[in-house]
Amino acid sequence: MNSIKRHREAAGMLQEEVAGRLGVHQTAVSQWEVGNTLPRAATLKKLAELYGCTVDELLKGGEEE
């Protein structure tokens, strides 16, 4: 499982909630979670704040799996 998705689920949020808080479309969040795209740097920082983690933790991907 993708690290971005894992952190979202740990935060108890739906993709739609994340999208609303970040001002992006839900499909963008989905694309990040399946690894097709990555959030822009500023969005990545906001995402880390939203999930209570670091940008590094979000970018680890599935290395620890």
Stockholm file with secondary structure:
# STOCKHOLM 1.0

chainA/1-65         MNSIKRHREAAGMLQEEVAGRLGVHQTAVSQWEVGNTLPRAATLKKLAELYGCTVDELLKGGEEE
#=GR chainA/1-65 SS CCHHHHHHHHTTCCHHHHHHHHTSCHHHHHHHHHTSCCCCHHHHHHHHHHHTSCHHHHHTTTTTC
#=GC SS_cons        CCHHHHHHHHTTCCHHHHHHHHTSCHHHHHHHHHTSCCCCHHHHHHHHHHHTSCHHHHHTTTTTC
//
